Structure formats: structure tokens, C-alpha cells
């Protein structure tokens, strides 16, 4: 009799144990670990969204890792990461590679409008820059434009806007957007090219300090000047406006897709706005993003 009772108890315990194991392995958006790959140019907004998600879901642990945009995309294809932040448009070949490697349809989750901006030292006499100057300067051996490196989102995006390949452009390099700002005074005849999110955060002391060190140049296009302010981003009038989006290789509704959904909801979009960027999914009714 005692042996029968023991067998029944062991059987019940085994069912409970198996049930627990199944529950632990099931997809969950509200607990677990996630690493997000992002270019340094939009690290700030990515970190802000990650912090917001962890506050809402305390059992999640999100780590934001900076990696050049092209390398982050490759890591996503090779299943070394579950989510990456992108800004440039992928080529048809890249979209095909994504769909074949990940076995998902290419559905970019757009969440913010950012910009590539052109900066000069505060005391520079230069007040604006034209598209023609940018086109010519990027092909000049003078290498007057300073980027934060090859494979970076800033270089990729400018090349794409100019219908060029990054390898065909001439430029100087100082690693890191903040380093470009801090060292630009050493090169008075150079023009720095950085991401707006580097110092777009209003009321942030570090952001304000960096912004005070340089002058942001409006871009002249067809006789009109455009600035990377909210209006310029919202209506996509500023020529170097770019849309940030998430890509994931996660096929179920786990933490990566949970984070993406959160970032595109009103709460996540409010965080984007507090970062000084234009939310992609909420905007004034009379204005539509193109």
C-alpha cells in the first residue's frame, strides 16, 4: 500500500516538474534576457526605450550593444543576435538574404525619424551647406568631411542619399560621434557628420554641453534651407532625414517582439519624443509622414 502511494506521489511530482519545464521554455515577452545591436549614432534612443521596457517589465534584462550598422545586420542574419536597429534602406539582395536566412518576411518596424547632420566649430564663418557642396566634397581628395568610421550608419546613409557606394566616397575618420564634436576645433576647415540623436535630448546636461561646442549647418536644397528640427523631420523636408527601424529574427512573440511592440506604442513613442526625435507612429493629425 505504501509503495502504491509513493508511486502516485512520484507520478504527480513528475507531471508538475514537466509542466514547469514546459512553462519555462515557452515564449515570453515580459521576462528574460535580450541584447539589442545598435549603431552608436542612435544608441541613446535605443537605451531609453530599453530602460522604459525594463521598468514596465522588471523581469526583463536588456543589454544595448553598439555595433556598426552593417556588422549588426550580419550578426542578425547569422543568428548571433535577435534584434538590430537599422536606418538605411536595404538592397533587394539584402532583403532576399534576410528572408532566406531568417525565414521571415521583411517587415521593418519603424519607430523614429532621426537625421544625419553636418557640424562645424562654433566660431566657423560657415552658416549653411548645399547639396552640391556635399556631393562635390564627398568625392574630393581633400577629405573635408569627418565620419565616425566605415560601415557606420552615417556614412551608409549619406552614400545612399547621394546614390553612391560608401567605398567610392572620400572622407576622414574620427571614431565616435562625440569624439568628432570634441575634436572638431582641431580641424577648422573640416565638417563633421554625426547622428542627430548624439545630442538631441532636451534638458540633458551632456547633450547640451556637446551641442554648445558646435554649429549645426542647415542644408540648402534647390534654393531653400532645411533644418533637422521637428518640422523638418516630421514632414521629411530635411534632406538627410532617416527613419529608424527594428529588424528581428524572432518568429514568435518573445521578448524581442515584445520590445518592438512596446517601442511602437504610444508609451514608446513618447520616449522617442523625449529623446528629441520625431515619433514615427504618433504625430499631429494634420500632418502625415511621407
N, C-alpha and C positions, 0 to 999 in steps of 0.2 A: 504493500500500500504506500509506504513511504517512498519507495523508488518511483512509483507512478506519479506521485505528487511532484517529486523532483524533476521528472521528465517534462511534466506540464509546465512547471515554472521556467525551466531552461528553454522550452519551446516559445513561451511568451516573451522571455527576455531576448531571444534571438530575433523575434519579429520586431520588437521595439528597436533593437540595435540596427537592423537592416533598414527600418523606417527612418531612423535618424540619419543614417549614412546617405540615403536617397535624398533626404531633405537638404543636407549639407551640400550635395553635388548639384542641386537644382539651380537654375539661373536666378540671380537676384540683383536687382538694381540698387538696393538700399544697404548692402553690406559687401565687404570685400576690398581688394586692392586693385588699383588701376594706375598705369603710367601713361601720361599724355606726352607725345612728342610735339614740340612747337619750335618754330624759328624764334630766335631771340627778339626779333622785331615786334612780335606780338605776344611775348611771354607774360607781360603784365595783365592783359585782359584774360588770358588763359588761367593764370594763377588766381585772379579774382573770382572767376567762375568756379574754379575748383574749391576755393575756400567756401563759397556760398553753398556748394553742393554738400560739402562735409559738415557744415553747420546744420543743414536740413536733415542729413542722414549721418549721424555720428559714428555709425559702424562702417562707414566707408573711409578708405585711406587713399588719397590721390596724390601722386607724385608727378610734378611737371618737370620734364627734362628738355633742355634746349638742344636742338639739333638742326643743322642746315636743312632747309625745306626739301631739297631733292633727296637727301640721305634719309630723312624721316619717311618719305614716301616709299623708298626702297625697303626700309625696315617693316613697314606695314605690309607690303607685298610678300615679304619673306617670313611673315608671322612672328616677327621679333617685338611687335607692339600691337596693341588692339585699336589705337586711335591716334590720329595725327591731325594737326591744324595745317591747312593749306591756304594759299592766296592766289596763285596763278592758275590759269585755265590749263587743264591737262590736254595733251595732244590726243588725237584719235587712237594712236598706237598705245599711249599710256592708259587710256580708258579701257582698251581691249585687254591689256596686260592685267589691269586691276580686276576686271570681271573674270578673267580666266584663273588668276591666282587665288582670288578671294572667294570666287563662286557666288558673287552678289552683283546685282545691278548697280551701276554707278549712280548714286543718289547723294550728291553733296549736301550737307546740312548747313546752309548759310545762316550766319548769326550776327555779323557785324560788317559795317563799312569802315575801313581803315584807309590809310593813304601812304604813299611814298612821298617824302617832302625833301626839298633842296634847301640847304642852310649855308650861311656864310658867317664869318666872325661879326660880332656886334658892331664894330666900328667900320665895317666894309661899306664903301660908297654904293655898292650894288643894291638895287631896290627890287628887282624882278629878274626873271629869266624866261626866255621864249622857248617854244618847242623847237624852233630852228637851231637855237644855241645848243640845246640838249642833243639834238641829232648830230650836229657837227662835232660837238665836244666829245661825244662818245666814240668817235672814230679818229680823234686826233691823237698823235703821239705825245702830246703834252700831258695827257692823262690827268686832266684838271678835276675830274670827278672822283671823290673818295667813297668807296663802298666798304661794307663790313666783311667782305670776303666773297670768294667764288661759291657757287651753289646756294647762295643766300636768297631769301625771298625778295629782297630789294632789287638785287641785280636781275634775277629772273623776271620780275615784273616789269622793270624798265625795258629790258630787252624785248619782252613780249609786246609792250606798247609801241616800240619802235620797229616792230616786225623784223627783229634781228635775232641772231643766236648769241647767247652770252659770250661764247668763245671768240666772236668777231668784234667785241667791244674793247675799247682801250680805257683803262681806269687804274686808279691807285687803290691800295687796301690799308685800312686800319681795322684790326679785329674788334668788333663790338660797336654797337650804335652809340653807347655812352662814351666810349673812348674817342670816337670821331668828334663828338661835341667838345670834349675836354681838351683835345689836341689840335683842334682846327685853327686856333690862333697862331700856331707854328707855321701854318701854310696859308698865308693871306690871299694867295692867288688861286686857291683851290675851293671847290664847292663840295660840301658833304652831302651824302644821300643816305637818309635814315628813314625808319618807320615812324609814323606819327605817334603810335602808342608808346614810344620811348619816353615822351614827356606830355602826353595828352591828359593825364589825370589832374583834374582841377583840385586845388586846395592841398595838394600833396607837396611837402617841402622839398623832397628830392627832385620831383618833376619840375617844380617852379624854379629851382636852382639851375637845373640843366637848361631850361627854356630861356632863362635870363642871359645865358652865356653866348647865345647865337641869334641870328636874324633868319626868320623863315621867309623864303622868297615866293611871292605869288608867281604863278605860271601864266605866261601870255600865250594865248592860242587864238589865231585869226583876229587879232586886234583887240581882244578882250582879256582882262586879268582875272584869274580864278585863284581862290584860296581854299585851303583844306580845312574850312570851318564846317559847322553842322549843315548849313545850307548847301555848301559845295559838295559835301559827301552824300547828303540825303538825295539830292537831285542828280548826282553823278556828274556834275558840271566840272569839278576839278579834274583835269586830265589824268591824274595818276591816282584816282580813287580805286581801291581794290576791295573786293568782297572776301572776307574770311569765312572759311567753311571747315567743317569736320569731315573726315573720312574714317570709316571703321571697317574692320574685317570680322566684326562680331555679328553672327547670324541670328542670335536670339536676343531677348530683352534682358541683357545682363547690365552690369554697371556702366559699360561704355555707352550703350544706347540710352540708358537712364540719364547719364550725364548730358548727352546730346539733347535729349528731350527737354531737360531742365534748362539748358542754355538758350533754347529757342522759345521758351515760355515767357510770360510777362515778367516773372521774377528774374530770370536770367538776363532778359533784355534790359531790365532796369540796371543791372550790374554793368552791362556793356555801356550804357549811357553814362553811368557814374565814372567810367574809365575815360570819358571824353570822346568816345567813338559813337558812330551812328548805329543804333539798333537796326537790324535788318527786318525783323518781324513785327515791330510796332513803330508807327510813325503817325504824324498828323493826318487826319482823314483827307484833307485837300491835296496831299502830296503823295505821289506814287514813285517808288524806286524803279528805275529802268534797268 
